[in-house]
Amino acid sequence: MNGKTMKLAGLLVLALSFLSARTSLARGNENHIIVGKTGVFTLASVTKVGSLTLQPGRYLLQHTEKRSGGHVMHFVRFSPVYHGGIEPSQRFKQECKVEPLPAKATRTRIFLTRANGEERITRIEIKGENVAHLF
């Protein structure tokens, strides 16, 4: 197996293990999606995050840090059409800033706001991390 094939196979195994995730959407001044340990969430409408526009659907959330110290969020869209569950071309990444939290996050949450008729992800907190990711 070459490196690209191994990477795709690893991603598919990871994605298949996440298919049973549950999410919920809370109401208030700022909505948030609670993701649980798996990092899978569903968007009901077109949603912006940074310079990205994510279409409705189910996504796998992945967080990485660049060697330079920057933070990047990866959004991998599930596709029921593609054999294996994830359409390889449906991967998006967005750099973000970080803000210290007073304590480690006890769950993963994605915060949404609605302004001018559009949904926007403004903040992501990841369980076990002591920073919030801001867009």
N, C-alpha and C positions, 0 to 999 in steps of 0.2 A: 504494500500500500504506500502511495506517495503521501507527502505531508498534507496536501489539499484534501485528499480523500479521507485521511485520518481525522482531519479537523471537522469535515462535514459529518462523518460518521459519529464523532464525539458529540457534535451539536445535536444530531438527530436523536441519539440516545438520551441526552440531557432533556431535550424537548419532550420526548415521549414520556419521560418520568414526571413531567410537570403537567400533563394533560388533565389531571384530576383536581387541579387547584380551584379554590373558590375565592371570589372577590365580592366586596360589597361597596356601596357608595353611600356616604353619609351626607346629610343635608345641613346647611348652616350658611354663614357668610362666605366661607370657602369650602367647597366640597373636597373630599379626599377619597381615594380608592385604597382599601386595605388589601395588601397583596399576600400576606402570609409568607411562609418560608420559601416558597417556590419561585416567586418573582414573575408569576403569570397574571396578567390582568386583561380586561376587555374594555374597549372604548366603544360607546354607543353612537358617537357622532364624530365628525371630522374634528381633530384636536391638534392644536399647535404646541410645539415644545421648542423653544429657541427659534431657530430659523427653519425647523422641520414642520411639515404638515403630515400628520398621521391619519390615515383613513380608518373608518370604523373597522373593528375586528379584534382578534385576540392576539396579544403580544407577550413575548418573553422579555423580561427586563434583565439586563446584565450591566454591571458597573466595572469599569477598569480605571486604573491610574496610569498616566503616561510617565515615561521615565523622567520627564522634565518636572513631574509633580502635578501636572494638570489632571483633572478628572473628566471622564467621558462616560456617558450613558449610552448603552446600545439597546435598541428596540428591534426585536426580531418578530416579524409578523407571521402568524400561523396561516397556512393556506390549506383548506380541505381538498383542493384539487391536486396538489403536488403529492406524489407518493412519498410517505415518510412524515408528512405533517407540516413541514416548513418549506416555503418557497425560497430557495437560496438568494434570489435577487431582492427579497423583501427584508433587507437588513438596513437599519438606519442608525447613525450615531450623532450625538450632540454633545459638545463640550459644555461644561457647567462650572460654576463657582461653588465654593463650599463655605459653610457658616458653622461655627462650633455650636454644638448642642450642650445644654447643662448636664446631661447624662446620656448614656448610650440609649439609642432608640430601642423600644421594647417590641416594635413591630415595623414592618415595611409599609409605608404609606405614600401615595401619590396625591398631591394636592392640586386641585383644579379650580380655576376661576372662569367666570363667564363675563365677557365684556364686549360690547359692540356686536352682539350676536354670535360670538365665537368662543369655543372652549379653549383653554390654554392650561398646560401643565406648568406650574410655577415653582414647584418644590418637590423633592423626593427625599424621604428619610428611609434608610435601610436598617433593618433589625441588626443590632449589635454594633453599629457604627456610631461614633460620637460627633458626626458632622451631618448637616443637611445639604443637599445638592440643589442649587438655585439656578433657574433659567430666566 
